[in-house]
Amino acid sequence: MTALLEVLDLHKSFAGVRALGGVSFDVEAGSITGLIGPNGSGKSTTIDCISGFQAADGGRVRLAGADITSCAPQAIARAGLIRTFQTVLLYERLSVRDNLAIAAQQFDDAIWLDELLRTARYRRAVAVSDERTRQLLDLGGLSRYAEVGAGMLSYGEKKLVALAAALMSQPKLVILDEPVAGVNPARIREVEAILRRLNGAGQTLVIIEHNVEFVTNLCHRVVVLDQGRKLAEGTPAEIHRDPRVLEAYLGMTPQMAAAEAKGAA
């Protein structure tokens, strides 16, 4: 497999406080990669720097071999890297279908004059958007809500709409920031199944999530951050066995954890 995303020695400080101290990792094409770590470990700053919402103080980011380090968020999105946010951002007065159409419109080649004159380019863009909308509504189990105002949906359903909107442009890579935070267990299983199907169709994903079980069940590789540095990287099984991860998350050494488990038994 080849690296679709390369993160190379990222540094970032805020008012002299180090947020990132040389974070590096790769995301292989066609993979699901998890990014986890305790609160304050640097996860959000890392994806902000990758997606252009924060300027890194040092280091490089490459997408499909192209350097995107100093690019604006909209340029990075057009290059094929789309991200979601912890807070769901939808046009709540518009229908679910219209939300997805707006997401697609940002990436098509039609301009206002094409729409006014109903040119072939405009009609083609609408046809592509309509078909992509249908596919993603079906995938997310949202077809029955197509004409419903987004503000009427449950929080978990809004998360699914935000995911569908991120996929409308058929990006190379999608970064999902806390996709199951605040979502009930049944919906978490649904999201996991959807992401598996997407990945099975070739979609590359990066998932930032506090739900470690969700990440380790789903991801091929997991990167663990702590205090602005990469603490560990490996398969979910390797991460579960890593004593550094255990100490960072639970504040205990493997010997302490073993003793606690023995005492509970």
N, C-alpha and C positions, 0 to 999 in steps of 0.2 A: 504494500500500500504506500501511497505517497502523501506527503504533508500538504493539506489544503490550506491550513492556517499555521503560520510560524510566529510564535511570540518569543522575542529574543532580548533578554536582559532588560526588561522594563523597570524603570525607576520613576517614582513620583513622590513628591513631598508637598505638604500643605503648611505654610507658615513655619517651615523648619522641622515639621514633624514628618518623619518618613512613613509613607503609606505603602510604598512598594520598594523593595531593595534588591532588584535584579531577578525578576520573575521570568522564567523561560519554560515553554512547553510547546509541543506540536499537536495539531488535530489532524488525524488521518482522514482522507476522503472516504466517505461512506460509513464513518464511525459515529458512535454516540460517546461523547467525552463529558465526564462530570467534573465540576469545579466546586470543591467543598472547603470548609474551614470554619473555625469558631467565629463568633462576632468580632469584627474589627481585624480580620485576618487579611483583608485586601481584595476580596472577591469582587465587590462592586467597583472599586477603583480600577481593577484589572480590565473588566469588561467595558468600563467607560473609556479607558485608554484605547482598547482594541477597536471600539466602534466610533471613536472620534469625538465623544462627548467631553472628554478631558484630554488635554495635551500632555503627553508623557514628557518627563524631564530628560529621559535617556532611554536608549533601546530602540528596537525596530519591530514592526508588525508587517507580515507579508501574507497576502491572500492570493492563492494560486500563483505564487512566484512574484507577484507585483507588490511593490512597497506602498503601503497605505498609511504609514505612520503619521504623516502630517496632513492627511486628507480630512475634509469636513464630513460630518455624519451623512449628509445626503449623497456625497460622492462615494463614500464607503458602501452605502445602501445600493447605489446604482452599480457598484462593482460586484455586488452579489452577497454582501454580508448584512443580514437583517437581524435586529434584536427586539425582544419584548422588554417590558418593564415590570417591576414588582407591582406598581399601581396600574390597574387596567385602564387604558386610555381609549375610549370609544366615543362616537357621536351618538349620545344616548337618545336623542330625539329622532334619529333616523333609523330606518329598518336595518336588520342584520344584513340583508342583501346590499343595501346602499353603503353600509360600512365597508363591505368587501370591495364594492365597485370603486370607492374612493381610494382604497389602498392600492388597487391595480392602476388607477388613473395616474398616479404619481410616477409610474414607470413606463407607460406606453409612449409612442412617438407622436400621437395626435396632439395638435394644438387647438386653440379656441376657434381658429378659422375653419379647421377641419370639421369641428362640431357644428358650427354655424352652417356650413355648406353640405354637411352630411357626405363628406368625401369617402372614397374607398378606404383610405387609411383609417378614418374614424370608424367606419362600419366594421372593419377588420378588428380594430382594438376592442370594440364593444362585444363582438362575437367571441373573441378570446377570453375576455373578462367574464362573460356570462357562463362559458363552459367551465372555466376555472372555479367560479363561484359555486356552480352546481356540484363539481367534484368535491370541493372542500366542505360544503354543507353536508353532503352525504357522509364524508369521512368522519366529521365531528358529531354526527347524529343531530344536526341542527336544521335539517330541511324543513321541518314543520314550523320553525321560527323565522323563516326567510323574510316574511313581511311584517314581523313583529318588531316594535321599537326596541332597540338594544337596551334601553333603560328598564325595560320590563323583565329582563332575564335575571336569573339567579347569579350569584357571584361566580360559581363554577362554570355556568354557561357563558358568562362574559369572558372568562379566561379562555374558553374554547374559541370564541369569536376572535379574540386578540391573536390567538395562534393561527387561525385561518387567515386573518388579515396579513400576518407576517409572511405567510406562504404564497400570497397572491402573485407575487412577482417571480415565483419559481427561483428563489435564491440559491446560491451555491452552499451557503452556510446560514443556519439560524441559531442565534444565541437566546436561550430561554431563561429569563431571570425569575426565579421562584415560581415555576409554572403550577405548583400544587399548594402553595402557601394559602392557608385559610380555606382549603377545599376539603369536603367530606371524604371519608375513606372510599366510598363507592365511586365517586368522581375521580379520585386519584387512580384507581384501577382502570377507569375508562381512559384517562389521559395517557397512562402507561401503554395501554393497548394501541391507542392512536399513534403515539410516537414510535412504537415498534413497527406499525404498518408503514409509516412514513419512511423510516430508516430502511425497511425492507425494499422500498421502491427507490432507494438510492440517496435519500436526503441525509446530509451531514448535519449533526446537531451538537451543540454544547449546552449543557444544563447546569445552571447555578442553583443550588437548592440546599436548604437546611435539613430536609428530610433525607437522612443518609440512607435509610432502607430503600427509598424510592430510587435514589441514584445508583446504589450498588446492585439493585435488581435489574436496572435498565442499561447501564453504561458498559461499554467495552473496556474503557480505561478511566481512571479517576486521578485527578490532580488535587492535592491537598495543600492549602496555603495556611500559614500561621505567621502572624506578626510581619506581614508584607513580604514573606519569602516562601518559596516552594519547599514544603516540608517533606513531601513524599509524592510518588507517582507510580502507578502500576495498575494491574487488574483489580477488580473489586476484592477478590480473595486475598491478594497481596496486601491491599490497604487494610483489610480487617485484621491481618496478622501483624501489622507494623506497630512496634511499641511506641514509636514517636507519635503516631496518630492517636493511639489510646491515651497517651499522656496529655496531648494537646486538647482532646475533647473531654476527657474525664478527670484530668488532673491527677492521674495515678500511673504508676509504673505497672508493667505486666505482672510483677510479683504481687503488688498490692491488689490488682484485679483478681488474681488467682486466689489470694487469701480471702477476699471478700466473697467470691463465688463459693469457696469451700465452707465459709461460715454460714452462708445462706442455706446451703444444703443441709 
